[in-house]
């Protein structure tokens, strides 16, 4: 998912950042890569939810609760 320079300029304005044209181009590419990675992670979210197919209650299995 690529970002346009106009979108990056808009984000920079919202964040009150002053970017050079070179930085805008650089961030457009980098943010596009980040968004593509997040999209990839979202596709595997459903797989993570079913990663415990046996229904094992880990709290019972390990016998204690961790404190913060």
HELIX and SHEET records of a PDB file:
HELIX    1   1 UNK A    5  UNK A   14  1                                  10    
HELIX    2   2 UNK A   21  UNK A   43  1                                  23    
HELIX    3   3 UNK A   45  UNK A   49  1                                   5    
HELIX    4   4 UNK A   58  UNK A   62  1                                   5    
END                                                                             
